[in-house]
Amino acid sequence: MAGKFTLLAVWTLALVNAECKHGSKFPSDFLLGASTAAYQIEGGWNADGKGQSMWDWYLHQQPDLVSDHTNGDVAADSYHLYKQDVALLKEMGAKSYRFSLSWTRILPNGTADYINPYGIIYYNNLINELLANDIVPFVTIYHWDLPIGFSNQGGWLTDEIVDKYADYARVVFAAFGDRVKHWITVNEPNIHCTFAYGYGLQPPLVKSPATGYYDCGRNLLLAHAKAYHIYNKEFRVLQRGKIGITVDHDWPMAASDSIDDIDATEDYQAFHLGQYLDPIFRGDYPHRMVDRVAAASLRQGYNSSRLRSFTEEQKDFIKGTTDFVGINHYSSNYVYRNASVVGMYEVPSFDDDAGYATFTNPSWPESASPSMAAYAPGFYDLLLYIKEAYGNPELYITENGFSETLSEDLYDDLKVDYLRTYLDALLDAKAAGSNVQGYFFWSLLDTFEWTFGYEIRFGLHQVDIDDPARPRTPRKSALVYKEIIRSGVIDYNYNPDPYLRTKVKINCTYNNICNK
Ligand code: NOJ
């Protein structure tokens, strides 16, 4: 009998280990959820008194900016269909949802002298619906949709924008902070500044790679810090929430073991992650970045560095201003620096200042988005790098995802592989001591993917944007994610069929009355 029992125990253990490749499981309080952003899903671009953001305005003036000439006017229509979104989250068993607030839905002119009551009602409804379904809201205050009035005045290149942003942050803390306990000040300052003020490829189309890119980042950091201090002084005691920033970072790996490539990889860390996290954790920009931009500026005949330094007062103001770190991570890169990099970039520019080039490995599964290939070991390395470099802060993966084109339809197998292998890497990093406490897949549903429009789909749920009712249908990835959330383990053998499961499609009327 004892022998039989032992055999059974060994067999059960083997089964458990086969299920959890690395013997680990998500703890029940780990926040597995999904992410979206206002302009990418809400639509209702001028509904109920909403003002225009720079994305509204520029895409109306210049539809050619977007490859398929679409825009976010209606998008997934989450302004009207938010209950469906919450129902999708609930159906998946999601524990948390990250979404962003549209600045001009709340403050139509951008300024805090007029608050649009309908904007407040909309977000109150969404937040209350989430809480009623036991889903923790993570709220991004700014996800790139600057009010057009401020954009016309110079936007993130002007020092004045910091106070405007701070006024807006105060309004949203006051309106929603009784229920929202996780605030993200700014989404991806690096990407925003690169495309909006560096290359000039996204609104407001400012091409200023020599200084605009740096000035934008500097002001976003000051705005972040100001919001943090406002929260601390005016709201924290009563509301007891947390406030952090979300930065994007792909994992860099030296292309060879040459000193130049290793050095270039450290510069990659400095110019990307370090540009934002070093001032917050260490009190200033990374010295590598400061030195390289100063040296290049000098060579180019500037009187001072194109990277404006922070005053001592500003350094103190920024240092320590985060309760947690949000990381958006999608891919990894090989980094190199050799003679071929000389002359590769415009001079002067932030790319030239950094002075390296990157490539991805052609054997990695490629997504539909440029330079976003799947390499989960890089995710593991990034999590442990943050642990070591920044004192193991409380960490949330605020975005991670894999895009496909419409042709993959509901059978998004590459995305399924991506989800599983990245979550596996996360579990490994957690087991190795990373203080990661939550993960948000990008995205809950197909979103307006900025200048790629709807040609690129990231959704766990497909949205039919040709149908005025914008029906949502779970892809295979949504079903796989649901099972991971339910069981806490990653089962590589689970193979649900999204067509057989369309019964889980949730029907809601336009007035948000939902029947399962
Ligand atoms: C990061 C951005 O925050 C989000 O808006 C975008 O859609 C995803 N990356 C995918 O490109």
Boltz pocket constraint, residues with backbone or C-beta under 6 A from the ligand:
constraints:
  - pocket:
      binder: B
      contacts: [[A, 37], [A, 40], [A, 187], [A, 188], [A, 328], [A, 369], [A, 399], [A, 442], [A, 447], [A, 448], [A, 449], [A, 450], [A, 458]]
      max_distance: 6.0
